[in-house]
Amino acid sequence: MPKAPAAAAPVEPATYEAALEELEQLIERIESGQMPLEQMLAGYQRGATLLAFCRARLDAVQDQIKVLDEGKLQAWTQE
């Protein structure tokens, strides 16, 4: 019996902004209630991947800020 073709691995977003935009569009489609169950599950999984990507990018930026602030995370103030 032939095997089903393997699904292509999802492409990693090029930037934080691209990931955030894709995540927002995905959330809109899921919340619309118009997606079949299997697509909704795939969308949820993709959303979890995008969320992890965004969190990793934010953590990396936060680490860079700590370095710039001599190892201390400073409160953000706008003066």
C-alpha positions as CSV (number, residue, x, y, z in Angstrom):
1,M,0.0,0.0,0.0
2,P,1.6,3.4,-1.0
3,K,2.4,5.8,1.7
4,A,0.8,9.3,1.8
5,P,3.3,12.0,0.7
6,A,5.1,13.6,3.6
7,A,4.0,17.1,4.4
8,A,6.5,19.7,3.7
9,A,8.1,21.3,6.8
10,P,6.7,24.7,7.6
11,V,8.9,27.5,6.5
12,E,10.4,29.6,9.4
13,P,9.4,33.2,9.1
14,A,12.1,35.6,7.9
15,T,11.5,38.2,10.7
16,Y,9.6,38.7,13.9
17,E,7.2,41.1,12.1
18,A,6.4,38.4,9.4
19,A,5.8,35.8,12.1
20,L,3.5,38.2,14.0
21,E,1.5,39.1,10.9
22,E,1.1,35.4,10.0
23,L,0.0,34.6,13.5
24,E,-2.5,37.4,13.5
25,Q,-4.0,36.2,10.2
26,L,-4.1,32.6,11.5
27,I,-5.9,33.7,14.6
28,E,-8.5,35.5,12.6
29,R,-9.2,32.5,10.4
30,I,-9.4,30.1,13.4
31,E,-11.7,32.5,15.3
32,S,-14.0,32.9,12.3
33,G,-15.2,29.3,12.8
34,Q,-15.1,28.6,9.1
35,M,-12.1,26.2,9.1
36,P,-12.6,22.4,9.0
37,L,-11.4,20.6,12.1
38,E,-8.2,19.2,10.5
39,Q,-7.2,22.6,9.2
40,M,-7.9,24.2,12.6
41,L,-5.6,21.7,14.3
42,A,-2.9,22.3,11.7
43,G,-3.4,26.1,12.2
44,Y,-3.2,25.7,16.0
45,Q,0.1,23.8,15.6
46,R,1.5,26.4,13.2
47,G,0.4,29.1,15.6
48,A,2.3,27.4,18.5
49,T,5.4,27.3,16.3
50,L,5.0,31.0,15.3
51,L,4.5,32.0,19.0
52,A,7.6,30.1,20.0
53,F,9.5,31.9,17.2
54,C,8.3,35.3,18.4
55,R,9.1,34.5,22.0
56,A,12.6,33.4,21.1
57,R,13.2,36.6,19.2
58,L,12.0,38.7,22.1
59,D,14.1,36.8,24.5
60,A,17.2,37.4,22.3
61,V,16.5,41.1,22.2
62,Q,16.0,41.2,25.9
63,D,19.4,39.5,26.4
64,Q,21.0,42.1,24.2
65,I,19.4,44.8,26.2
66,K,20.8,43.3,29.4
67,V,24.3,43.4,27.9
68,L,23.8,47.0,26.9
69,D,22.6,47.8,30.5
70,E,25.6,46.0,32.0
71,G,23.8,42.8,32.9
72,K,20.8,44.4,34.6
73,L,17.3,44.5,33.0
74,Q,16.2,48.1,33.4
75,A,12.6,49.2,33.4
76,W,11.5,50.9,30.1
77,T,10.8,54.5,30.6
78,Q,9.8,57.0,27.9
79,E,10.9,60.5,28.8
